Amino acid sequence: MQDSTPKQVLVGIVGHYPTSILVCARILDIQRVVLLCTPQTEGVGLVLKDQVGVPCQLVVWHDHNGLQAVVDTILTDVDPQPDEQVILDITGGLKTLAIGAWQGLVAALHHRLMGVYLGPGGALYDARMGDLLEPTAPLNPEDYLAWHGAEVSGAAWEGALDAIPEGYRQRALVGDRLRAVLASGGDVSPNQKKNSVAAPARLPLPLPSGLRLDGNRLVSEVRGYFSHHGWLEELAVALAAEGCGPQASEVSAACNLSIMGADAASDEADLVLVRGARVVVVEAKARGAKAGAGADILKRARKAERFFAGSSTQVIFFHPAWGAEAPGPLRDLVGRNVTLVGASTTEYVAAVRRGLGLA
């Protein structure tokens, strides 16, 4: 018996941040994709073409200055077959293209056309009825970097947030003791050559793998654990994994991520969490209370936005030496997409959950 289920064709209007198109391609049963670009977004379209995972046609429109021009050509470009249903993503891109594409397709296809859009929380909705279609999709940091001409050049660890290395969970108990030392005004400055710090009080015994005591010094065999403050990055990962609970399986994570930009400039991010269209970039800072203030915070926030820009991107600064909360003048300095957290693990987890749309 022949299958009468219509094949689904995804039509996407490509903007500079095409998250919604990739979400549709990953979570809907799509057989082919047509990407409508302008000359300014053609480069992003070429990246998307490699990401969608099904046959993909790239259409570059130069004449997009009027709705009628779009309506007149849309059916030729999309060429829907009798056994196909068209799904039009109207979230991004030039609005002239989106409106013209909808107008042309709805007149010709009627019930064989479905409009979808990505809401501000990262969920996918039916444009006609407003019904929720899917809450999230399997995207990862590499997807976002590719749209900006960048790529991952290395990471201490990356994977699903519910599958973090067991060593991270075990050493989180030690990391939490060091966090408390910073919060009380103590010093955790490392001996960089020996990858060690002064041993804090009330260490969990036996010590987790990768750690040992040498007199009054706590030494790590894990590269950069003390010398480059990897302990706080690991703690940030472990807290996020625990705080997200069962939904941690929906989150892609990368710890100590090294990034290579299109201009060969390098950068790094302590922790990147991706849940569908939601991105959280965590900057975990094991410095003194006054370090990393003002201009440095704004600089780091702009770097994060450069590679992971979008309306649903949040940057969290986890800075235990601030104590209970970040200084008021700093909080007044940052925008709505930046959250400053002091030593409170509860506030940090709450900020992560909000950023990932789980609050």
C-alpha positions in Angstrom: 0.0 0.0 0.0 1.4 3.4 -1.0 2.1 5.9 1.7 -0.2 8.9 1.4 1.6 11.0 4.0 2.8 14.2 2.3 6.5 14.8 2.1 7.6 17.9 4.0 9.6 20.7 2.3 11.1 23.3 4.6 11.4 26.8 3.2 13.6 29.1 5.3 14.3 32.8 5.0 17.9 33.1 5.9 19.0 35.9 8.2 22.4 36.4 10.0 21.2 34.2 13.0 19.3 31.3 11.3 18.7 29.3 14.5 15.0 28.7 13.7 15.8 27.0 10.3 18.2 24.5 11.9 15.7 23.8 14.7 13.0 23.0 12.1 15.4 20.8 10.1 16.4 18.9 13.2 13.1 18.2 14.8 10.6 18.0 12.0 10.4 15.2 9.4 11.8 17.2 6.5 12.7 15.6 3.1 14.2 18.7 1.5 15.0 22.3 2.2 14.8 25.5 0.2 16.8 28.4 1.6 15.9 31.9 0.4 18.8 34.3 0.9 19.9 37.8 0.0 23.4 38.4 -1.2 24.2 39.6 2.3 23.1 36.2 3.9 24.3 33.9 1.2 27.4 32.9 3.2 25.2 31.9 6.2 23.0 29.9 3.7 26.0 28.0 2.5 26.8 26.9 6.0 23.2 25.9 6.7 23.2 23.9 3.5 25.8 21.6 5.1 24.0 21.5 8.4 20.4 20.5 7.6 21.2 16.9 6.7 18.8 16.6 3.8 18.9 17.7 0.1 19.0 21.5 0.1 18.6 24.2 -2.5 20.0 27.6 -2.1 18.1 30.5 -3.8 19.7 34.0 -3.8 17.2 36.7 -4.4 18.6 40.0 -5.7 15.2 41.7 -6.5 13.5 41.8 -3.1 12.3 45.4 -3.0 8.6 44.7 -3.3 6.2 42.1 -2.2 4.9 41.4 -5.7 8.3 40.5 -6.9 8.5 37.8 -4.2 5.0 36.5 -4.8 5.7 36.3 -8.6 8.7 34.1 -8.2 8.2 32.1 -5.0 6.4 29.1 -6.6 9.1 28.8 -9.3 11.9 28.8 -6.7 10.2 26.4 -4.3 8.4 24.3 -7.0 6.2 22.3 -4.6 5.0 18.9 -5.9 1.5 17.5 -5.5 2.6 15.1 -2.8 4.5 17.7 -0.8 3.5 19.9 2.2 5.5 23.2 2.5 6.6 24.3 6.0 7.5 28.0 5.9 9.7 29.3 8.7 8.8 33.0 9.1 11.1 33.7 12.1 14.1 35.5 10.6 15.5 37.1 7.5 14.2 40.0 5.5 10.5 40.6 6.3 9.7 41.4 2.6 10.8 37.9 1.7 8.8 36.3 4.6 5.6 38.2 3.9 5.8 37.7 0.1 6.6 34.0 0.5 3.7 33.5 2.8 1.3 35.4 0.5 2.4 33.6 -2.6 2.4 30.1 -1.0 -0.8 30.4 0.9 -2.7 31.4 -2.3 -1.4 28.4 -4.2 -1.2 25.7 -1.5 -4.0 26.5 1.0 -4.0 23.5 3.4 -0.7 22.2 2.2 1.1 25.2 3.8 2.2 25.4 7.4 3.8 28.5 8.9 6.1 28.1 11.9 8.1 30.5 14.0 10.6 30.3 16.9 9.4 32.0 20.0 11.6 34.1 22.3 11.9 31.2 24.7 13.4 29.0 21.9 10.2 26.8 21.3 8.7 26.2 17.9 5.1 27.3 17.2 2.5 26.9 14.6 2.2 30.4 13.1 -1.6 30.1 12.3 -2.9 28.7 15.6 -0.1 29.6 18.0 0.2 25.9 19.1 3.4 24.7 20.6 5.1 22.2 18.2 8.4 21.4 19.9 10.0 22.7 23.1 13.7 22.3 22.0 16.0 20.8 19.4 19.5 19.1 19.4 21.8 22.0 18.5 25.4 22.4 19.8 28.0 25.1 20.2 29.6 24.2 16.8 26.4 25.0 15.0 26.4 28.6 16.3 30.1 29.1 15.7 29.8 28.0 12.1 27.3 30.8 11.3 30.0 33.3 12.4 32.8 31.7 10.4 34.4 30.2 13.5 35.1 26.7 14.7 36.1 24.7 17.8 39.8 24.2 18.0 39.7 22.3 21.3 37.8 21.6 24.5 38.5 20.1 27.8 35.3 18.2 27.5 32.1 18.4 25.4 28.9 16.4 25.2 25.4 16.1 26.7 25.2 17.8 30.1 23.8 14.7 31.7 26.9 12.8 30.7 29.7 14.9 32.3 32.9 13.0 33.3 32.6 11.3 36.7 35.8 13.1 37.8 34.0 16.5 37.4 31.3 15.3 39.8 33.8 13.9 42.3 36.1 17.0 42.3 33.1 19.3 42.6 33.2 18.8 46.3 36.8 20.1 46.4 35.8 22.9 44.0 33.0 23.9 46.4 35.5 24.2 49.3 37.7 26.5 47.2 34.6 28.6 46.2 33.9 29.0 49.9 37.4 30.2 50.5 37.1 32.8 47.8 33.7 33.9 49.1 35.2 34.5 52.6 38.0 36.7 51.2 40.6 33.9 51.2 43.3 33.3 48.7 43.4 30.4 46.2 46.3 31.7 44.1 48.0 28.7 42.5 51.6 27.7 42.2 51.4 27.4 38.5 54.5 25.2 38.0 53.3 22.6 40.6 49.6 23.0 39.7 48.8 23.4 43.4 47.0 25.6 46.0 47.0 25.9 49.7 44.9 23.1 51.0 41.5 24.4 52.2 40.0 23.1 55.5 37.5 20.3 55.6 38.5 18.6 52.4 36.5 15.5 51.4 38.4 12.3 52.2 39.5 10.2 50.4 40.4 12.8 47.9 38.8 12.4 44.4 40.9 11.1 41.5 43.5 13.5 40.1 44.2 15.2 43.5 46.7 14.6 46.3 48.1 16.3 49.4 51.7 17.4 49.5 52.2 18.8 53.0 49.8 21.7 53.3 49.5 22.0 49.5 46.7 20.4 47.4 48.2 19.2 44.1 46.4 18.2 41.0 47.4 15.8 38.2 44.6 17.3 36.0 46.2 19.7 33.6 45.3 23.3 34.5 43.1 22.3 37.4 44.7 24.9 39.7 47.2 26.7 37.5 44.5 27.9 35.1 41.5 27.7 37.6 40.0 24.6 35.9 38.5 23.7 39.3 35.9 26.5 39.0 35.1 25.6 35.4 34.5 22.0 36.5 32.4 23.1 39.4 30.3 25.3 37.1 29.7 22.3 34.8 28.8 20.0 37.7 26.4 22.5 39.3 24.7 23.1 35.9 24.3 19.4 35.3 22.8 18.8 38.8 20.6 21.9 38.6 19.0 21.0 35.2 18.0 17.6 36.5 16.4 15.3 34.0 16.4 18.0 31.4 20.2 18.0 31.4 19.9 15.5 28.6 18.5 18.3 26.4 21.6 20.4 26.8 24.8 20.3 24.8 27.8 21.5 26.8 31.4 22.3 26.1 33.9 23.1 28.9 37.0 25.3 28.4 36.2 25.7 24.7 38.9 27.1 22.4 37.5 29.0 19.4 39.2 29.9 16.1 37.6 32.8 14.3 37.4 33.3 10.5 40.1 36.0 10.9 42.4 33.5 12.6 41.9 35.2 15.9 41.5 32.9 18.8 39.3 33.1 21.8 38.0 30.9 24.6 34.9 30.3 26.7 34.9 28.6 30.1 31.5 26.9 29.6 29.0 27.0 26.8 25.5 25.4 27.2 23.1 25.1 24.3 19.4 24.0 24.6 17.8 24.4 21.2 17.7 28.1 20.5 19.0 29.0 23.9 22.7 29.6 24.6 24.3 30.2 27.9 28.0 31.3 28.0 29.5 31.0 31.5 32.6 33.0 32.5 33.9 31.3 35.7 36.4 33.6 37.4 38.6 32.5 40.3 40.1 35.9 40.9 40.2 38.5 43.7 37.1 40.6 44.4 38.3 43.6 42.4 39.7 41.7 39.4 37.7 41.2 36.3 35.6 44.3 36.9 34.1 47.0 34.6 35.8 47.1 31.2 36.9 43.4 31.4 33.3 42.2 32.0 32.0 44.2 29.0 34.9 42.9 26.9 34.2 39.3 27.8 30.4 39.8 27.2 31.1 41.3 23.7 33.4 38.4 22.8 30.7 35.9 23.8 28.1 37.8 21.8 30.4 37.9 18.8 30.3 34.1 18.4 27.0 33.2 20.0 24.9 36.3 19.2 21.1 36.0 19.4 18.1 37.2 21.3 18.2 34.1 23.5 21.9 34.2 24.4 22.8 34.9 28.0 26.3 35.5 29.5 26.8 34.5 33.2 29.8 35.7 35.2 30.3 33.3 38.1 32.8 35.2 40.4 32.8 33.8 43.9 35.2 36.4 45.3 32.4 39.0 45.0 30.8 37.3 48.0 27.0 37.1 48.3 26.4 39.3 45.2 28.1 41.3 42.6 28.9 45.0 43.4 26.0 47.3 42.6 27.9 49.5 40.1 28.8 46.5 38.0 25.2 45.2 38.0 24.1 48.7 36.7 26.8 48.5 34.0 25.7 45.4 32.2 22.8 44.8 29.8 19.8 42.4 30.2 21.6 39.5 28.5 24.4 39.5 31.2 24.0 38.1 34.7 26.5 38.7 37.4 26.7 36.0 40.1 28.8 36.1 43.3 29.5 33.0 45.4 25.9 31.7 45.6 25.6 28.4 43.9 21.8 28.7 44.2 21.8 31.9 42.3 24.2 30.5 39.7 22.0 27.4 39.0 18.9 29.7 38.8 20.6 31.9 36.3 21.6 28.8 34.2 18.0 27.5 34.3 16.6 30.9 33.2 19.1 31.2 30.4 18.2 27.7 29.1 14.5 28.3 29.4 14.0 25.9 32.2 12.9 28.3 35.0 
